[in-house]
Amino acid sequence: MDAKSANLSAETGRKITSAPLTLPAGWRRARGEPSLADMFASVRTDRGGSFGRKLLAFLGPGYLVAVGYMDPGNWATSLAGGAKFGYALLTVALLSNVMAIVLQSLCTRLGVGAGRDLAQACRDSYPRYMVWPLWLSAEVAITATDLAEVIGTAIGLNLLFHIPLAIGVVITALDVFLILALQAFGFRWIEAFVVTMLGVIAACFAVQIALADPDWGAVIGGFVPGRDLLANPQMLYLALGILGATVMPHNLYLHSGLVQTRGYGDTADEKHEAIALSTLDSTIALCFAFVINASILILAAATFHRTGKTDIAELDQAHAFLAPLLGSTLAPTLFAIALLCCGLNSTITATLSGQIVMEGFLNWRIAPWLRRLVTRMIAIVPAVVVTIWAGGKATGQLLILSQVILSLQLPFAVVPLVLFTASRAKMGPFIAPRWLTALATVTAALIIALNAKLVWDYVLG
């Protein structure tokens, strides 16, 4: 290794212990500059340490991805589902989480093995007439995500500090400066902030669940699939909302980019180890996210459904009813704190995914702070307009609709991901095992079938 290569390795934190692995030749273009280039390989890893030290270095990206699985959109769908149908939709939350774990493991494999995020992989593989629609689809998904996060954060600010909704929406646009401030100290600071917020959210829900005292027998029964899911259009609509809120398309772009923030090395052995550790990171984080999602639904079922308030769909409605139903003024405060933390976390990850999507599909090369500001504004402006136009009314319905839109956008991200990671020409020795590809294919087929059923029911009225 020459001096120049050694210096580069020291700067990125990647230890090249043998000849770098030659990437597969199945891509139409050579690998270019990665998305989030200023964060690329910025977190050092320790190959010579114990398993615990190795895993600790890789813990982080999974929790940023997990944020998207408990954002305000999840709150709306889970609250509405729990209030209307009790514990019945817990099975959908569990199934969605399993799907998410499968798909995120493919994202890890693509990001580490091929050295590309999903947006770059699409640009490198498809002709321009396909790339532009895929980019637009990804932007629609991010806009829908931002809509949910803007509304949720603004409601959280309103519930805690009585800030008007319109002003709260404008305040949420400033989160991009929070990212820039945290990043000045290193990417680990962003991860630490997100994990801290997740801890606060978990503590808030632990107290609320204890106050609600749910029927745990009925909770366990809720994980058993029922016949009404496909027969009841309202239940299917909420189920797809939960699916879209859990298996979010922007998270597939996000995770395939974030795994490249680790300095894991360039040899085959180092990359295989990085794939295993990053997959473990995302699996642990998504199991944590499932507990939060299930807690929201259980809280709604144990309070609203049990008392006959089956039409709860607005977050502020839920906040107002918690105190009289649980007999504690602490419960609504904890609800609002958790909602605000979810909103702040989600806007951070949505901004990062917006940057990955724009850089990956369009190959923009501008200053990182300006790029983040532009991608944030592209996503947030439509969300701000819709939120201010809707005012304080029907925000719950808007949140649920945004999650259904996400579900409809899922196939445009899931199908390319499955195809890329199943291709030996593109992945070489990092090709997904057949069993994993089979699970991912079934997941994609189920998502497409449920979306088709939703559209068909809508057409028939």
Buried (B, 14 or more C-beta within 10 A) or exposed (E): EEEEEEEBBEEBBBBBEEEBBEBBEBBEEEEBEBBBBEBBBBBBBEBEEEEEEBBBBBBBBBBBBBBBBBBBBBBBBBBBBBBBBBBBBBBBBBBBBBBBBBBBBBBBBBBBBBBBBBBBBBBBBBEEEEBEEBBEBBBBBBBBBBBBBBBBBBBBBBBBEEBEBBEBBBBBBEBBEBBBEBBEEEBBEBBBBBBEBBEBBBEBBEBBBEBBEBBEEBBEBBBEEBEEBBEBBEBBBBBBBBBBBBBBBBBBBBBBBBBBBBBBBBBBEBBBBBBBBBBBBBBBBBEBBBEBBBBBBBBBBBBBBBEEBBEBBBBBBBBBBBBEBBEBEBBBBBBBBBBBBBBBBBBBBBBBBBBBBBBBBEBBEEEBBEBBBBBBEBBBEBBBEBBBEBEBEEBBBBBBBBBBBBBBBBBBBBBBBBBBBBBEEBBBEBBBEEEBBEBBBEBBBEBBEBBEBBEEBEEEE
